[in-house]
């Protein structure tokens, strides 16, 4: 299972190259591998690249990508207040695109961050609409409705 998680994470890094320099993605990467290792030690040992391994990847991914996204928004707000180096907007949007939209929304509301910048909000809404469309078509494909 650790092998499956590692392969999927490395694939994400090569598909989305800016993730290779994103500290928040690296924390997410480490948490994912650690969770896979712990799950394996506590009895969820599935064969590498099995259906069960891929299905287990999804909930772990959603939890940790949202954690990383929320942390990125908080750190960017703090950096903005101190006048320090900021997290590029493209990296924030990439974390949203990977599934961190709920945490991005929460981070915007809690930290009052990126809420007034129209171009950022438009791209955020586009990512949200894209994700809703993908989930809708996945459910249709799986005959949920």
HELIX and SHEET records of a PDB file:
HELIX    1   1 UNK A    2  UNK A   15  1                                  14    
HELIX    2   2 UNK A   17  UNK A   21  5                                   5    
HELIX    3   3 UNK A   23  UNK A   41  1                                  19    
HELIX    4   4 UNK A   51  UNK A   82  1                                  32    
HELIX    5   5 UNK A   89  UNK A   95  1                                   7    
HELIX    6   6 UNK A   96  UNK A  100  3                                   5    
HELIX    7   7 UNK A  101  UNK A  111  1                                  11    
HELIX    8   8 UNK A  118  UNK A  141  1                                  24    
END                                                                             
